[in-house]
């Protein structure tokens, strides 16, 4: 007998074992998984790890097997510098970031004023030190510039591309750093967290959104199989659906047949809409007639009919006159 469960509990039916997760559950899993994987990859940024996990559909085993086969090509695909190959990087395994030691920008001393304030190198405004934020690459800018820069990147690219340091060095800004900098903007924080969750769900082959109207529950199956046409029941909105196609549960019809049937119905619906928009019925025999240019004097060409009528009012049309 199936019991009522919480969003983070495990459910096992006769077909599949799955979890129901909240968006916060997903964010916690993203953090946990990226840290676990980075213990193996030892990369300078957990955001890089997240992007690589997206690429491998969050399959840790496949990632571990294939990552070292051609990591340079992988980093090119992700459009990031390979931290293993770049001669300008000095990797400190005890640090959460890498430092480009040959970058001349690092030799820039802070521009301070007589009263101890700092001049931002982006907007050149004079501000106190507590209004600045520095990345592990040692580049610092005022929080106003950081927030404007991050907001623009989040709105334009979401979280699917790495966001680099404002000083244009190759330091990738980690997700945790981004959320810390924009913490004053609740809506932007929620937007960034949302795109993190969406990227996880859409790239992870073990997860799907519940298709229930307005439901934000995420379903995660325990194991991947070749046949995922399994019944899922959301205890939050009581929706029953197929995990493989996310449609209403359709046993015993196969997903492929259901898709073909829906396409057929869609095509027929579109045909019906075209007929309604572009044709009219003959008032006598009720055949559909398309007006192909010319005047409003219509003659039905169906054999045995030949009725003449006005296209506008459907009245009889004789001797070039409409009788209605």
SULWO-V724048 format. One record per residue. RES is the residue in one letter. PHI is phi in whole degrees, 0 to 359 (NA if undefined). PSI is psi in degrees with one decimal (none if undefined). D_FIRST is the distance of its C-alpha to the first C-alpha in Angstrom with 2 decimals. Layout:
res: {RES RES}
phi: {PHI PHI}
psi: {PSI PSI}
d_first: {D_FIRST D_FIRST}
//
This chain:
res: {X X X X X X X X X X X X X X X X X X X X X X X X X X X X X X X X X X X X X X X X X X X X X X X X X X X X X X X X X X X X X X X X X X X X X X X X X X X X X X X X X X X X X X X X X X X X X X X X X X X X X X X X X X X X X X X X X X X X X X X X X X X X X X X X X X X X X X X X X X X X X X X X X X X X X X X X X X X X X X X X X X X X X X X X X X X X X X X X X X X X X X X X X X X X X X X X X X X X X X X X X X X X X X X X X X X X X X X X X X X X X X X X X X X X X X X X X X X X X X X X X X X X X X X X X X X X X X X X X X X X X X X X X X X X X X X X X X X X X X X X X X X X X X X X X X X X X X X X X X X X X X X X X X X X X X X X X X X X X X X X X X X X}
phi: {NA 276 258 292 233 275 299 251 274 258 237 234 249 289 245 201 253 212 245 252 237 269 295 295 301 295 300 295 291 301 298 297 291 297 291 297 293 289 296 268 283 56 272 282 213 290 294 301 298 299 295 292 296 303 297 263 58 60 264 296 295 296 300 298 289 258 301 277 294 204 293 298 296 297 295 296 298 279 62 228 290 283 293 282 251 291 289 271 251 243 268 253 297 269 254 282 211 250 234 284 292 269 286 296 295 287 276 289 279 296 273 249 260 298 270 89 284 246 265 292 279 260 257 62 275 268 219 286 296 285 260 243 223 243 274 299 283 80 277 232 218 290 298 298 291 302 293 296 296 291 300 298 292 294 294 278 238 64 236 276 233 292 256 269 304 297 279 67 274 268 289 274 277 289 302 296 293 300 294 291 292 265 299 284 250 299 297 291 300 297 296 293 298 297 289 298 295 299 296 296 295 282 260 272 287 264 235 212 284 291 280 300 300 77 277 249 287 250 256 234 276 283 226 274 228 289 245 252 282 241 284 240 240 275 281 275 240 66 281 250 212 271 294 291 247 63 268 306 307 230 302 262 288 288 302 296 291 298 297 297 296 295 294 298 297 295 298 295 295 295 297 298 294 294 299 296 282 241 228 223 276 295 299 265 256 66 283 280 235 261 276 254 77 78 276 272 277 254 232 292 264 292 306 89 253 70 295 255 209 271 297 275 246 67 285 298 236 226 56 70 237 270 275 232}
psi: {135.7 130.4 155.4 132.4 163.7 166.6 -18.2 9.7 169.6 137.5 134.4 120.2 -169.3 -6.1 -37.6 153.2 129.6 163.5 149.3 124.9 149.3 171.5 -35.0 -37.3 -42.0 -43.5 -40.8 -38.7 -36.9 -47.8 -47.0 -46.8 -42.4 -37.7 -39.8 -45.5 -36.0 -17.6 -25.0 -47.2 -30.5 48.7 156.5 -1.0 128.6 -23.7 -38.7 -41.8 -42.8 -42.8 -37.5 -39.5 -39.4 -44.2 -37.3 19.6 31.7 28.8 99.1 -36.8 -46.4 -40.3 -47.9 -38.6 -39.0 -13.7 -45.6 -3.8 -43.6 70.8 -31.5 -43.9 -37.3 -45.2 -34.1 -41.0 -38.6 -5.7 44.0 155.3 140.6 109.6 -16.5 -24.1 -23.2 122.2 -13.7 5.9 136.3 110.7 123.1 107.2 -14.9 -5.3 149.4 3.1 170.4 159.4 119.1 93.4 -22.8 -0.4 117.3 -20.0 -22.7 -17.0 -4.4 125.5 153.1 135.2 106.2 155.4 175.1 -30.4 9.4 0.6 165.9 142.1 121.5 134.1 -2.3 -53.3 -7.9 22.8 146.6 120.6 163.0 161.0 -28.9 -2.5 13.6 156.2 132.6 138.3 168.0 -16.5 -2.5 3.0 131.8 145.8 163.0 153.8 -31.9 -44.6 -42.0 -47.3 -39.7 -42.2 -46.0 -39.7 -43.5 -43.6 -40.6 -42.7 -39.4 -38.8 -5.7 -128.4 15.7 -10.5 149.9 145.3 121.5 167.9 146.0 -23.8 4.0 26.3 -178.4 14.9 122.0 133.1 123.0 156.9 -42.1 -38.1 -40.8 -47.7 -31.3 -42.3 -40.1 17.4 -20.3 -15.4 93.5 -43.2 -40.9 -38.9 -46.5 -38.0 -43.3 -42.9 -38.4 -43.9 -29.0 -46.3 -45.1 -42.5 -39.3 -49.3 -41.4 -22.4 -16.2 119.5 -5.7 -2.0 151.2 151.7 146.1 129.8 3.7 145.5 115.3 2.6 135.8 16.2 142.1 134.5 130.9 123.0 155.1 -39.4 145.6 134.9 166.1 -25.4 106.0 17.9 72.4 152.1 127.7 134.6 117.8 118.1 -5.1 -43.6 2.1 21.6 135.6 123.5 168.0 128.5 -35.4 -44.2 -5.3 16.1 167.5 141.9 128.2 24.9 136.1 12.8 135.3 152.7 -41.3 -40.2 -38.8 -41.3 -43.1 -41.4 -43.2 -37.1 -39.5 -45.8 -37.8 -44.5 -43.3 -36.7 -41.9 -37.9 -43.9 -40.1 -37.4 -42.1 -43.5 -39.5 -27.3 -3.3 165.4 157.3 140.4 128.1 -19.1 -55.3 -6.5 21.5 149.2 133.0 131.9 130.6 115.0 67.2 -170.9 -165.8 -173.6 4.6 107.5 143.8 118.4 126.2 7.9 131.7 130.8 -4.3 -82.5 16.9 136.2 130.7 167.8 129.9 -28.9 -45.7 -3.8 9.6 161.0 143.6 107.6 136.5 38.0 17.9 141.1 127.5 0.3 none}
d_first: {0.00 3.79 6.44 9.99 12.30 16.06 18.22 18.89 15.56 14.03 11.00 10.21 8.89 10.53 13.71 14.57 14.35 15.77 16.97 17.81 21.37 24.06 27.67 28.64 26.05 27.74 31.17 30.32 29.07 32.28 34.38 32.62 32.71 36.31 37.51 35.89 37.43 40.75 41.04 41.61 43.53 45.57 46.32 48.25 45.71 41.95 42.23 43.68 40.69 38.33 40.36 40.29 36.51 36.37 38.66 36.46 33.22 32.15 31.97 33.55 34.16 36.01 37.94 39.10 40.19 42.04 43.35 46.46 47.33 49.00 48.26 51.42 50.28 46.90 48.66 50.91 47.93 46.59 50.16 50.57 53.18 52.25 52.58 53.14 56.23 57.94 61.13 61.17 58.06 58.10 54.65 54.05 50.80 50.74 50.93 48.23 50.71 53.63 57.21 59.61 62.69 65.12 64.28 67.45 65.47 64.36 67.98 68.22 68.94 67.44 69.74 70.22 72.47 74.94 72.49 69.82 67.64 66.30 67.06 64.05 64.91 63.04 64.24 67.16 66.27 67.25 64.35 63.49 61.65 58.43 58.14 57.87 55.08 55.73 53.58 53.79 56.37 58.59 59.09 58.80 58.94 58.63 55.21 56.34 57.09 53.92 51.77 53.65 53.39 49.65 48.91 50.84 48.99 45.51 46.29 47.84 45.70 42.54 41.35 41.72 45.20 46.59 48.71 51.91 54.21 56.38 59.44 58.44 58.04 55.21 53.10 49.58 48.21 44.81 41.92 42.06 45.81 45.40 42.95 45.32 48.32 46.78 44.99 47.37 45.98 42.44 42.01 43.22 40.97 37.92 39.15 39.60 36.19 34.71 36.57 35.50 31.83 32.57 34.46 31.67 28.98 31.39 32.73 29.61 28.04 24.67 24.42 24.36 24.67 22.10 24.13 23.13 26.32 27.59 24.53 25.64 22.39 22.73 20.11 20.84 19.45 19.83 21.95 24.26 24.24 26.62 24.02 22.15 21.27 17.55 15.11 14.94 13.41 15.59 14.26 17.96 19.13 16.07 17.84 16.33 18.82 19.99 20.69 23.85 25.68 23.97 24.24 21.87 19.30 21.58 20.08 22.00 25.05 26.17 26.89 30.59 30.87 29.18 31.68 34.58 33.58 33.38 36.74 38.23 37.20 38.58 41.83 42.20 41.59 44.25 46.59 46.17 46.90 50.00 51.24 50.91 52.69 55.47 56.26 57.28 57.41 60.73 61.54 62.77 60.46 57.49 57.42 56.33 59.37 59.59 62.64 64.27 66.86 70.09 70.82 68.73 70.40 67.69 68.22 65.28 65.71 63.46 65.64 66.93 66.23 68.54 67.89 69.49 67.87 67.69 64.78 64.69 65.00 64.37 67.72 70.13 72.31 75.82 79.02 77.26 76.36 73.03 73.49 70.86}
//
